[in-house]
Amino acid sequence: MNKTPFSKIIAGTMTWGIWGKDCNTKQMIELMNCCLENNITTFDHADIYGDYTTETAFGEALRDSKIDRNKIQLISKCGIQMLSEKRKNAVKHYDYSKSYIIWSVEQSLKNLQTDYLDLLLLHRPSPLMKADEIAEAIEKLKNDGKILDFGVSNFTPLQTDLIETKTKINYNQVKFSITHFDAMLDGSLSHMQAHDITPMCWSPLGSVFKNDDEKSHRIKKIAANFSLKYDVPVDVILLAWILKHPSGILPVCGTADPSRIANLMKAARVEMELQDWFVLWTESSGVPVP
């Protein structure tokens, strides 16, 4: 099966709604068009974003934008049941029953005002998930044309293997960045390469711009030097570091700033030299490569 083609950089929508910039319809349309003008055609959602409201806000903007649905790709995730006025939940939990997965996708389609998702991801693994029941839901959704492809998010290699006993996983969206690179060392990315699973990564800039600590200062200092060398902004250097990994990671960038969106795809054009890549890793870890 050929995988759905996604843009090298994916637009994460979590902060587009009330969990972030709280964009109105006009602002969301402007962000969508800004992404498309810069060859970012893939938009990453989850049903829970904005306390179950961001998909709806995006769907209204997509409808009014007149953007050709065939020119973009929509990803969404399901499975997390939050404590919310919109759900009758007594506790936050995960639900991967066949009926819930199908219902959740149908809700996302309604909210996004589209007929299909290019990719459905299971948002986080559950101790109670049943591979055969998940596979039945995915098979039905694919047969009905409601999803084109299937993957997971935040799954370990063994959890991925469990689901793959019943249905193929093509993507796994994990936490990965210059400051959070466990997936590179614990076998996760190697496992994905071995099983033809394309990694996506959330929080691709890590804690570099969030924490005022020694590690962040080290990284920013060397990244600023490379920014001059490669003639791109510092955040683009950090994305280029991710893109150099041979597993073909697709970063999900959650900015709602048009000026930053305009620069993101420059990362795909940076040919980072081998030793520069290791310099960044060394500065982040604080110790030489073993």
C-alpha positions in Angstrom: 0.0 0.0 0.0 1.3 3.5 -0.9 1.3 5.8 2.0 -0.5 9.1 1.9 2.0 11.9 0.9 2.3 14.5 3.6 4.2 17.8 3.6 7.8 17.6 5.1 6.6 20.0 7.8 3.1 19.5 9.2 1.0 22.3 10.7 -0.1 21.5 14.2 -3.4 23.1 15.0 -3.6 22.6 18.8 -2.8 26.3 19.6 -5.0 27.7 16.8 -8.1 27.4 19.0 -8.9 28.2 22.6 -5.9 26.3 23.9 -3.7 29.0 22.3 -4.2 31.9 20.1 -8.0 31.5 19.9 -8.1 32.4 16.2 -11.4 33.6 14.7 -12.5 32.2 11.3 -10.7 34.9 9.4 -7.5 34.4 11.2 -7.7 30.6 10.7 -8.2 31.1 7.0 -5.2 33.3 6.9 -3.1 30.7 8.7 -4.3 28.0 6.3 -3.4 30.1 3.3 0.0 31.0 4.8 0.7 27.3 5.2 -0.3 26.5 1.6 1.7 29.4 0.2 4.8 27.9 1.9 4.1 24.3 0.8 2.7 23.1 4.1 -0.3 21.1 3.0 -0.9 18.8 6.0 -2.8 19.8 9.1 -2.7 17.9 12.4 -5.7 17.7 14.7 -7.0 15.8 17.6 -10.6 15.5 18.8 -9.6 16.8 22.2 -7.9 20.1 21.1 -9.6 23.1 22.5 -11.7 21.0 24.8 -13.3 19.3 21.7 -13.8 22.7 19.9 -10.8 23.3 17.6 -11.8 20.9 14.9 -15.2 22.6 14.6 -13.5 26.1 14.4 -11.1 24.8 11.8 -13.9 23.1 9.8 -15.9 26.4 9.6 -12.8 28.2 8.4 -12.0 25.4 5.8 -15.5 25.7 4.5 -15.4 29.5 4.1 -11.8 29.4 2.7 -12.9 27.7 -0.5 -9.6 25.7 -0.3 -9.7 22.6 -2.5 -9.9 19.7 -0.1 -7.9 17.6 -2.5 -4.9 20.0 -2.1 -4.6 19.4 1.7 -4.3 16.5 4.1 -6.1 16.3 7.4 -4.9 14.2 10.3 -6.8 13.6 13.5 -6.5 11.5 16.6 -8.9 9.8 18.9 -9.0 7.7 22.1 -8.5 10.2 24.9 -11.7 10.8 26.9 -11.2 14.0 28.8 -13.0 15.5 31.8 -15.2 18.0 29.9 -18.6 19.6 29.9 -19.0 18.1 26.5 -18.5 14.5 27.7 -20.1 12.6 30.6 -16.8 11.3 32.0 -16.1 10.6 35.7 -12.4 10.3 35.0 -9.9 10.9 32.2 -9.4 7.6 30.4 -8.9 6.0 27.0 -11.5 4.3 24.9 -10.5 2.1 21.9 -13.7 0.1 21.5 -14.8 -0.4 17.9 -17.9 1.6 18.4 -16.1 4.6 20.0 -13.3 4.7 17.3 -15.9 4.8 14.5 -18.1 7.3 16.4 -15.1 9.5 17.1 -14.0 9.6 13.5 -17.5 10.4 12.3 -17.6 13.3 14.8 -14.2 14.6 13.5 -15.5 14.4 9.9 -18.6 16.3 10.9 -16.6 19.0 12.8 -14.0 19.3 10.1 -16.7 19.4 7.4 -15.0 16.8 5.3 -15.8 13.3 4.0 -12.5 11.7 5.0 -9.4 11.9 7.1 -6.1 11.3 5.3 -4.8 9.8 8.5 -6.3 8.6 11.8 -4.0 8.2 14.8 -4.7 6.5 18.1 -3.7 9.3 20.5 -2.2 7.4 23.4 -1.9 3.7 24.2 -4.3 2.1 26.6 -3.6 -0.9 28.8 -7.1 -2.2 27.9 -6.9 -1.8 24.1 -7.7 -4.9 22.0 -5.8 -5.3 18.8 -8.6 -7.2 17.0 -11.3 -4.7 18.0 -9.1 -1.8 16.8 -8.4 -3.6 13.5 -12.1 -4.2 12.9 -12.8 -0.4 13.4 -10.0 0.6 11.1 -11.0 -1.9 8.4 -14.6 -0.6 8.4 -13.5 3.1 8.3 -11.2 2.4 5.4 -13.8 0.3 3.5 -16.3 3.2 4.0 -13.8 5.7 2.7 -13.8 7.7 6.0 -10.0 7.3 6.6 -7.3 6.7 4.0 -4.5 5.7 6.4 -3.9 4.6 10.0 -1.3 5.1 12.6 -0.7 5.7 16.3 0.8 8.3 18.6 3.1 7.9 21.6 3.2 4.1 21.2 6.3 2.1 22.2 7.7 -0.5 19.8 6.0 -3.4 21.7 2.7 -1.6 21.8 3.0 -1.0 18.1 3.8 -4.6 17.5 0.7 -5.6 19.4 -1.6 -3.6 17.1 0.3 -4.8 14.0 -0.6 -8.4 14.8 -4.0 -7.4 13.4 -3.6 -4.3 11.2 -0.7 -2.4 9.6 0.5 0.8 11.2 2.0 3.3 8.8 2.8 6.3 11.2 3.7 6.9 14.8 3.7 10.4 16.2 6.1 10.7 19.1 7.8 13.3 21.2 11.2 14.1 19.6 13.5 17.1 19.5 17.0 18.3 20.2 16.1 18.3 23.9 14.0 15.1 24.0 15.8 12.5 21.9 15.0 9.3 23.8 13.2 7.9 20.7 16.6 7.9 18.9 18.3 5.9 21.7 15.6 3.5 23.0 15.0 1.8 19.7 11.8 3.5 18.8 13.0 5.2 15.6 15.0 2.1 14.6 11.9 0.0 15.1 9.9 2.3 12.9 12.6 2.1 10.2 12.6 -1.7 10.4 8.8 -1.9 10.1 8.3 0.8 7.4 6.6 3.1 9.9 7.0 6.8 9.2 7.7 8.8 12.4 6.0 12.2 13.0 7.2 14.2 16.0 5.3 16.6 18.2 7.0 19.5 20.1 9.9 19.5 17.6 11.6 22.5 19.2 11.6 20.8 22.6 12.3 23.0 25.6 14.9 25.3 23.9 12.6 28.4 23.9 10.7 27.4 27.0 13.3 26.8 29.6 15.8 29.4 30.8 18.5 26.9 31.8 22.1 26.0 30.9 21.1 23.4 28.3 18.9 25.9 26.4 21.6 28.5 26.5 24.1 26.0 25.1 21.8 24.9 22.3 20.8 28.5 21.4 24.4 29.6 21.3 25.6 26.9 18.8 22.3 27.1 16.8 22.8 30.8 16.4 26.2 30.1 14.9 24.7 27.6 12.5 21.9 30.1 11.8 24.6 32.4 10.3 26.3 29.5 8.5 23.2 28.1 6.8 21.4 31.4 6.6 18.1 30.3 8.2 16.5 31.2 11.6 17.5 29.3 14.7 14.2 27.3 15.0 14.8 26.2 11.4 18.2 24.8 12.4 16.5 22.7 15.1 14.0 21.4 12.6 16.8 20.6 10.1 18.5 18.6 12.8 15.4 16.4 13.0 15.0 16.1 9.3 18.6 14.7 8.9 17.6 11.5 10.8 17.3 8.6 8.3 13.9 7.5 9.6 12.3 10.4 7.7 10.7 12.2 10.6 7.9 14.6 9.8 7.9 17.5 12.4 4.5 18.7 13.6 5.0 22.5 14.2 2.4 24.1 16.4 2.9 27.7 15.7 0.1 30.1 15.0 2.5 32.9 13.9 2.4 33.5 10.1 5.9 34.9 10.1 7.3 31.7 11.6 5.2 29.5 9.4 6.7 31.2 6.4 10.2 30.0 7.5 9.5 26.5 8.5 9.9 24.7 5.1 13.4 26.2 4.8 14.4 23.3 7.1 13.9 20.9 4.2 16.4 22.7 2.2 19.2 22.8 4.8 21.9 20.2 4.1 23.3 20.0 7.6 26.8 18.7 7.7 27.5 15.5 9.6 29.7 17.1 12.3 27.3 20.0 12.8 24.6 17.5 13.6 26.7 15.9 16.2 27.8 19.2 17.6 24.1 20.1 18.3 23.5 16.7 19.9 26.6 17.0 22.1 25.6 20.5 23.2 22.1 19.3 24.2 23.3 16.2 26.1 26.1 18.1 27.7 28.6 15.3 27.2 30.6 14.0 24.3 29.2 11.2 22.1 29.9 7.8 23.9 
